[in-house]
């Protein structure tokens, strides 16, 4: 229908010029930032390459700009847009043989030219900067004035030496969240996303009579926040 509309106004010559603005599509930003790129990923990629990437996206997660540099988790996470940037550009462009681009897969809608150009220009700007936290901070832009750190609430139960912790991670800005849940300073479990989850810890190797503080390290792409006793997380007596 849109193409028919555009062909009709092309026949009108100069009289249809104004209407044809709607047919040309958006222009790619000359110097795109993460704010320009994130909505494209949200619409085209994150249903597979977001929080469910381990199940749906072959482990490639794009909703974090640079998880390793900005989140600094142990072990560090390499799953991020910057880690996958070259693969992304390869997969969204047509192959030399003229085959359909690999991503998004059918029946998904291929990226429009302005979307591909935005990603290509953004990756070029990333490649022009030295690697490290400073690079991520420069291309990410300033933290929004209304940004809030993610929060966590936990409940726990215990059967012999097995400690079960049910947790709920929330983020007021709806940012993606990754992190770790710790019991003491030796036992940890990954937090893959905001929402509800459960982690199991074997306390058999911990000293009897010890008190083990539950802490969480949560990252929403703006930095790492540690939550502990001050946030209502309990200590566990072993």
VEXPA-116494 format. One record per residue (C-alpha): x, y, z; chain; residue in three letters. Coordinates in nm, 2 decimals. Layout:
BEGIN
@u:X | v:Y | w:Z | ch:A | aa:ALA
...
REM end
This chain:
BEGIN
@u:0.00 | v:0.00 | w:0.00 | ch:A | aa:UNK
@u:0.28 | v:0.24 | w:0.09 | ch:A | aa:UNK
@u:0.46 | v:0.17 | w:-0.24 | ch:A | aa:UNK
@u:0.14 | v:0.23 | w:-0.44 | ch:A | aa:UNK
@u:0.10 | v:0.56 | w:-0.25 | ch:A | aa:UNK
@u:0.46 | v:0.66 | w:-0.34 | ch:A | aa:UNK
@u:0.42 | v:0.57 | w:-0.71 | ch:A | aa:UNK
@u:0.11 | v:0.78 | w:-0.73 | ch:A | aa:UNK
@u:0.28 | v:1.09 | w:-0.60 | ch:A | aa:UNK
@u:0.59 | v:1.04 | w:-0.81 | ch:A | aa:UNK
@u:0.37 | v:1.09 | w:-1.12 | ch:A | aa:UNK
@u:0.27 | v:1.44 | w:-0.98 | ch:A | aa:UNK
@u:0.62 | v:1.57 | w:-1.02 | ch:A | aa:UNK
@u:0.70 | v:1.88 | w:-0.80 | ch:A | aa:UNK
@u:0.34 | v:1.88 | w:-0.67 | ch:A | aa:UNK
@u:0.41 | v:1.55 | w:-0.50 | ch:A | aa:UNK
@u:0.75 | v:1.63 | w:-0.36 | ch:A | aa:UNK
@u:0.62 | v:1.72 | w:-0.01 | ch:A | aa:UNK
@u:0.43 | v:1.39 | w:0.01 | ch:A | aa:UNK
@u:0.73 | v:1.19 | w:-0.11 | ch:A | aa:UNK
@u:0.91 | v:1.28 | w:0.21 | ch:A | aa:UNK
@u:0.70 | v:1.02 | w:0.38 | ch:A | aa:UNK
@u:0.82 | v:0.76 | w:0.12 | ch:A | aa:UNK
@u:1.19 | v:0.82 | w:0.16 | ch:A | aa:UNK
@u:1.21 | v:0.68 | w:0.51 | ch:A | aa:UNK
@u:1.41 | v:0.81 | w:0.81 | ch:A | aa:UNK
@u:1.76 | v:0.93 | w:0.76 | ch:A | aa:UNK
@u:2.04 | v:0.76 | w:0.95 | ch:A | aa:UNK
@u:2.21 | v:0.99 | w:1.20 | ch:A | aa:UNK
@u:2.55 | v:1.12 | w:1.09 | ch:A | aa:UNK
@u:2.71 | v:1.05 | w:1.43 | ch:A | aa:UNK
@u:2.48 | v:0.79 | w:1.59 | ch:A | aa:UNK
@u:2.50 | v:0.72 | w:1.96 | ch:A | aa:UNK
@u:2.38 | v:0.42 | w:2.17 | ch:A | aa:UNK
@u:2.05 | v:0.61 | w:2.21 | ch:A | aa:UNK
@u:2.00 | v:0.58 | w:1.83 | ch:A | aa:UNK
@u:2.11 | v:0.21 | w:1.81 | ch:A | aa:UNK
@u:1.92 | v:0.07 | w:2.11 | ch:A | aa:UNK
@u:1.57 | v:0.12 | w:1.96 | ch:A | aa:UNK
@u:1.68 | v:-0.06 | w:1.64 | ch:A | aa:UNK
@u:1.81 | v:-0.36 | w:1.84 | ch:A | aa:UNK
@u:1.49 | v:-0.35 | w:2.06 | ch:A | aa:UNK
@u:1.27 | v:-0.38 | w:1.75 | ch:A | aa:UNK
@u:1.47 | v:-0.62 | w:1.55 | ch:A | aa:UNK
@u:1.71 | v:-0.83 | w:1.76 | ch:A | aa:UNK
@u:1.64 | v:-0.84 | w:2.14 | ch:A | aa:UNK
@u:1.35 | v:-1.09 | w:2.12 | ch:A | aa:UNK
@u:1.64 | v:-1.35 | w:2.07 | ch:A | aa:UNK
@u:1.95 | v:-1.15 | w:2.17 | ch:A | aa:UNK
@u:1.82 | v:-1.01 | w:2.50 | ch:A | aa:UNK
@u:1.78 | v:-1.18 | w:2.84 | ch:A | aa:UNK
@u:1.70 | v:-1.51 | w:2.67 | ch:A | aa:UNK
@u:2.01 | v:-1.51 | w:2.45 | ch:A | aa:UNK
@u:2.15 | v:-1.83 | w:2.60 | ch:A | aa:UNK
@u:1.83 | v:-2.01 | w:2.49 | ch:A | aa:UNK
@u:1.73 | v:-1.82 | w:2.18 | ch:A | aa:UNK
@u:2.03 | v:-1.63 | w:2.05 | ch:A | aa:UNK
@u:2.33 | v:-1.87 | w:2.07 | ch:A | aa:UNK
@u:2.46 | v:-1.69 | w:2.37 | ch:A | aa:UNK
@u:2.50 | v:-1.36 | w:2.19 | ch:A | aa:UNK
@u:2.33 | v:-1.08 | w:2.39 | ch:A | aa:UNK
@u:2.31 | v:-0.72 | w:2.25 | ch:A | aa:UNK
@u:2.11 | v:-0.53 | w:2.50 | ch:A | aa:UNK
@u:2.43 | v:-0.43 | w:2.69 | ch:A | aa:UNK
@u:2.67 | v:-0.19 | w:2.52 | ch:A | aa:UNK
@u:2.98 | v:-0.33 | w:2.68 | ch:A | aa:UNK
@u:2.91 | v:-0.57 | w:2.97 | ch:A | aa:UNK
@u:3.28 | v:-0.65 | w:3.04 | ch:A | aa:UNK
@u:3.39 | v:-0.29 | w:3.06 | ch:A | aa:UNK
@u:3.09 | v:-0.14 | w:3.24 | ch:A | aa:UNK
@u:2.98 | v:-0.43 | w:3.47 | ch:A | aa:UNK
@u:3.31 | v:-0.58 | w:3.57 | ch:A | aa:UNK
@u:3.16 | v:-0.91 | w:3.70 | ch:A | aa:UNK
@u:3.36 | v:-1.22 | w:3.80 | ch:A | aa:UNK
@u:3.40 | v:-1.40 | w:3.57 | ch:A | aa:UNK
@u:3.37 | v:-1.11 | w:3.33 | ch:A | aa:UNK
@u:3.08 | v:-1.12 | w:3.09 | ch:A | aa:UNK
@u:3.18 | v:-1.09 | w:2.72 | ch:A | aa:UNK
@u:2.82 | v:-1.10 | w:2.60 | ch:A | aa:UNK
@u:2.74 | v:-0.75 | w:2.47 | ch:A | aa:UNK
@u:2.69 | v:-0.53 | w:2.16 | ch:A | aa:UNK
@u:3.06 | v:-0.44 | w:2.14 | ch:A | aa:UNK
@u:3.17 | v:-0.80 | w:2.17 | ch:A | aa:UNK
@u:2.94 | v:-0.90 | w:1.88 | ch:A | aa:UNK
@u:2.96 | v:-0.58 | w:1.67 | ch:A | aa:UNK
@u:3.15 | v:-0.74 | w:1.37 | ch:A | aa:UNK
@u:2.93 | v:-1.04 | w:1.37 | ch:A | aa:UNK
@u:2.62 | v:-0.82 | w:1.37 | ch:A | aa:UNK
@u:2.74 | v:-0.62 | w:1.07 | ch:A | aa:UNK
@u:2.82 | v:-0.94 | w:0.88 | ch:A | aa:UNK
@u:2.48 | v:-1.10 | w:0.95 | ch:A | aa:UNK
@u:2.26 | v:-0.80 | w:0.86 | ch:A | aa:UNK
@u:2.42 | v:-0.75 | w:0.52 | ch:A | aa:UNK
@u:2.37 | v:-0.95 | w:0.20 | ch:A | aa:UNK
@u:2.64 | v:-1.21 | w:0.13 | ch:A | aa:UNK
@u:2.87 | v:-1.19 | w:-0.17 | ch:A | aa:UNK
@u:2.66 | v:-1.45 | w:-0.35 | ch:A | aa:UNK
@u:2.35 | v:-1.23 | w:-0.31 | ch:A | aa:UNK
@u:2.18 | v:-1.45 | w:-0.06 | ch:A | aa:UNK
@u:1.93 | v:-1.31 | w:0.19 | ch:A | aa:UNK
@u:2.11 | v:-1.16 | w:0.50 | ch:A | aa:UNK
@u:2.13 | v:-1.41 | w:0.78 | ch:A | aa:UNK
@u:1.97 | v:-1.18 | w:1.04 | ch:A | aa:UNK
@u:1.70 | v:-1.13 | w:1.13 | ch:A | aa:UNK
@u:1.60 | v:-1.49 | w:1.03 | ch:A | aa:UNK
@u:1.28 | v:-1.56 | w:0.84 | ch:A | aa:UNK
@u:1.00 | v:-1.48 | w:0.89 | ch:A | aa:UNK
@u:1.15 | v:-1.17 | w:1.05 | ch:A | aa:UNK
@u:1.16 | v:-0.84 | w:0.87 | ch:A | aa:UNK
@u:1.50 | v:-0.74 | w:0.74 | ch:A | aa:UNK
@u:1.66 | v:-0.41 | w:0.86 | ch:A | aa:UNK
@u:1.59 | v:-0.11 | w:0.65 | ch:A | aa:UNK
@u:1.88 | v:0.07 | w:0.48 | ch:A | aa:UNK
@u:1.88 | v:0.36 | w:0.74 | ch:A | aa:UNK
@u:1.89 | v:0.11 | w:1.02 | ch:A | aa:UNK
@u:2.19 | v:-0.08 | w:0.87 | ch:A | aa:UNK
@u:2.36 | v:0.25 | w:0.80 | ch:A | aa:UNK
@u:2.30 | v:0.36 | w:1.16 | ch:A | aa:UNK
@u:2.46 | v:0.04 | w:1.30 | ch:A | aa:UNK
@u:2.75 | v:0.07 | w:1.05 | ch:A | aa:UNK
@u:2.83 | v:0.43 | w:1.15 | ch:A | aa:UNK
@u:2.80 | v:0.35 | w:1.52 | ch:A | aa:UNK
@u:3.04 | v:0.06 | w:1.49 | ch:A | aa:UNK
@u:3.28 | v:0.27 | w:1.29 | ch:A | aa:UNK
@u:3.28 | v:0.53 | w:1.58 | ch:A | aa:UNK
@u:3.34 | v:0.25 | w:1.83 | ch:A | aa:UNK
@u:3.64 | v:0.12 | w:1.63 | ch:A | aa:UNK
@u:3.79 | v:0.46 | w:1.62 | ch:A | aa:UNK
@u:3.83 | v:0.47 | w:2.00 | ch:A | aa:UNK
@u:4.07 | v:0.27 | w:2.22 | ch:A | aa:UNK
@u:3.92 | v:-0.03 | w:2.40 | ch:A | aa:UNK
@u:3.83 | v:-0.01 | w:2.77 | ch:A | aa:UNK
@u:3.57 | v:0.15 | w:3.01 | ch:A | aa:UNK
@u:3.65 | v:0.50 | w:2.87 | ch:A | aa:UNK
@u:3.54 | v:0.40 | w:2.52 | ch:A | aa:UNK
@u:3.21 | v:0.26 | w:2.65 | ch:A | aa:UNK
@u:3.15 | v:0.57 | w:2.85 | ch:A | aa:UNK
@u:3.22 | v:0.80 | w:2.56 | ch:A | aa:UNK
@u:2.99 | v:0.64 | w:2.31 | ch:A | aa:UNK
@u:2.72 | v:0.56 | w:2.56 | ch:A | aa:UNK
@u:2.66 | v:0.92 | w:2.66 | ch:A | aa:UNK
@u:2.58 | v:1.07 | w:3.01 | ch:A | aa:UNK
@u:2.38 | v:0.88 | w:3.26 | ch:A | aa:UNK
@u:2.01 | v:0.99 | w:3.25 | ch:A | aa:UNK
@u:1.92 | v:1.23 | w:3.53 | ch:A | aa:UNK
@u:1.64 | v:1.00 | w:3.64 | ch:A | aa:UNK
@u:1.85 | v:0.68 | w:3.64 | ch:A | aa:UNK
@u:1.80 | v:0.45 | w:3.93 | ch:A | aa:UNK
@u:2.01 | v:0.15 | w:4.03 | ch:A | aa:UNK
@u:1.85 | v:-0.20 | w:4.02 | ch:A | aa:UNK
@u:1.72 | v:-0.35 | w:4.35 | ch:A | aa:UNK
@u:1.69 | v:-0.70 | w:4.48 | ch:A | aa:UNK
@u:1.47 | v:-0.87 | w:4.74 | ch:A | aa:UNK
@u:1.53 | v:-1.22 | w:4.86 | ch:A | aa:UNK
@u:1.37 | v:-1.50 | w:5.06 | ch:A | aa:UNK
@u:1.55 | v:-1.82 | w:5.16 | ch:A | aa:UNK
@u:1.50 | v:-2.17 | w:5.29 | ch:A | aa:UNK
@u:1.74 | v:-2.45 | w:5.38 | ch:A | aa:UNK
@u:1.74 | v:-2.83 | w:5.36 | ch:A | aa:UNK
@u:2.04 | v:-2.97 | w:5.54 | ch:A | aa:UNK
@u:2.34 | v:-2.81 | w:5.36 | ch:A | aa:UNK
@u:2.15 | v:-2.68 | w:5.06 | ch:A | aa:UNK
@u:2.05 | v:-2.32 | w:5.08 | ch:A | aa:UNK
@u:1.78 | v:-2.20 | w:4.84 | ch:A | aa:UNK
@u:1.74 | v:-1.83 | w:4.77 | ch:A | aa:UNK
@u:1.44 | v:-1.70 | w:4.58 | ch:A | aa:UNK
@u:1.51 | v:-1.35 | w:4.45 | ch:A | aa:UNK
@u:1.33 | v:-1.07 | w:4.27 | ch:A | aa:UNK
@u:1.54 | v:-0.81 | w:4.08 | ch:A | aa:UNK
@u:1.37 | v:-0.48 | w:3.97 | ch:A | aa:UNK
@u:1.48 | v:-0.18 | w:3.78 | ch:A | aa:UNK
@u:1.27 | v:0.14 | w:3.78 | ch:A | aa:UNK
@u:1.41 | v:0.24 | w:3.44 | ch:A | aa:UNK
@u:1.34 | v:-0.09 | w:3.28 | ch:A | aa:UNK
@u:1.71 | v:-0.13 | w:3.19 | ch:A | aa:UNK
@u:1.84 | v:-0.48 | w:3.13 | ch:A | aa:UNK
@u:2.01 | v:-0.62 | w:3.44 | ch:A | aa:UNK
@u:2.28 | v:-0.89 | w:3.49 | ch:A | aa:UNK
@u:2.47 | v:-0.97 | w:3.80 | ch:A | aa:UNK
@u:2.57 | v:-1.22 | w:4.07 | ch:A | aa:UNK
@u:2.43 | v:-1.34 | w:4.40 | ch:A | aa:UNK
@u:2.68 | v:-1.42 | w:4.67 | ch:A | aa:UNK
@u:2.67 | v:-1.61 | w:5.00 | ch:A | aa:UNK
@u:2.98 | v:-1.52 | w:5.19 | ch:A | aa:UNK
@u:3.28 | v:-1.45 | w:4.98 | ch:A | aa:UNK
@u:3.32 | v:-1.79 | w:4.81 | ch:A | aa:UNK
@u:2.98 | v:-1.90 | w:4.69 | ch:A | aa:UNK
@u:2.81 | v:-1.72 | w:4.39 | ch:A | aa:UNK
@u:2.55 | v:-1.77 | w:4.12 | ch:A | aa:UNK
@u:2.48 | v:-1.57 | w:3.81 | ch:A | aa:UNK
@u:2.18 | v:-1.34 | w:3.77 | ch:A | aa:UNK
@u:2.08 | v:-1.33 | w:3.40 | ch:A | aa:UNK
@u:1.81 | v:-1.07 | w:3.40 | ch:A | aa:UNK
@u:1.56 | v:-0.87 | w:3.61 | ch:A | aa:UNK
@u:1.26 | v:-1.05 | w:3.74 | ch:A | aa:UNK
@u:1.23 | v:-1.36 | w:3.96 | ch:A | aa:UNK
@u:1.48 | v:-1.63 | w:3.99 | ch:A | aa:UNK
@u:1.62 | v:-1.90 | w:4.23 | ch:A | aa:UNK
@u:1.98 | v:-2.00 | w:4.32 | ch:A | aa:UNK
@u:2.10 | v:-2.30 | w:4.52 | ch:A | aa:UNK
@u:2.42 | v:-2.30 | w:4.73 | ch:A | aa:UNK
@u:2.59 | v:-2.60 | w:4.89 | ch:A | aa:UNK
@u:2.71 | v:-2.49 | w:5.24 | ch:A | aa:UNK
@u:2.89 | v:-2.81 | w:5.33 | ch:A | aa:UNK
@u:3.23 | v:-2.66 | w:5.27 | ch:A | aa:UNK
@u:3.17 | v:-2.35 | w:5.49 | ch:A | aa:UNK
@u:3.29 | v:-2.33 | w:5.85 | ch:A | aa:UNK
@u:3.03 | v:-2.44 | w:6.10 | ch:A | aa:UNK
@u:2.91 | v:-2.15 | w:6.32 | ch:A | aa:UNK
@u:3.00 | v:-1.89 | w:6.06 | ch:A | aa:UNK
@u:2.77 | v:-1.61 | w:5.95 | ch:A | aa:UNK
@u:2.74 | v:-1.57 | w:5.57 | ch:A | aa:UNK
@u:2.62 | v:-1.24 | w:5.44 | ch:A | aa:UNK
@u:2.40 | v:-1.25 | w:5.13 | ch:A | aa:UNK
@u:2.51 | v:-0.98 | w:4.88 | ch:A | aa:UNK
@u:2.41 | v:-0.90 | w:4.52 | ch:A | aa:UNK
@u:2.62 | v:-0.73 | w:4.25 | ch:A | aa:UNK
@u:2.38 | v:-0.59 | w:3.99 | ch:A | aa:UNK
@u:2.46 | v:-0.40 | w:3.67 | ch:A | aa:UNK
@u:2.22 | v:-0.22 | w:3.45 | ch:A | aa:UNK
@u:2.47 | v:-0.11 | w:3.19 | ch:A | aa:UNK
@u:2.57 | v:0.21 | w:3.38 | ch:A | aa:UNK
@u:2.79 | v:0.05 | w:3.63 | ch:A | aa:UNK
@u:2.80 | v:-0.21 | w:3.91 | ch:A | aa:UNK
@u:2.60 | v:-0.17 | w:4.23 | ch:A | aa:UNK
@u:2.65 | v:-0.39 | w:4.53 | ch:A | aa:UNK
@u:2.34 | v:-0.46 | w:4.75 | ch:A | aa:UNK
@u:2.39 | v:-0.61 | w:5.10 | ch:A | aa:UNK
@u:2.28 | v:-0.58 | w:5.46 | ch:A | aa:UNK
@u:2.19 | v:-0.21 | w:5.43 | ch:A | aa:UNK
@u:1.94 | v:-0.31 | w:5.16 | ch:A | aa:UNK
@u:1.77 | v:-0.58 | w:5.37 | ch:A | aa:UNK
@u:1.97 | v:-0.88 | w:5.25 | ch:A | aa:UNK
@u:2.01 | v:-1.13 | w:5.53 | ch:A | aa:UNK
@u:2.30 | v:-1.31 | w:5.69 | ch:A | aa:UNK
@u:2.28 | v:-1.69 | w:5.70 | ch:A | aa:UNK
@u:2.40 | v:-1.88 | w:6.01 | ch:A | aa:UNK
@u:2.58 | v:-2.20 | w:5.91 | ch:A | aa:UNK
REM end
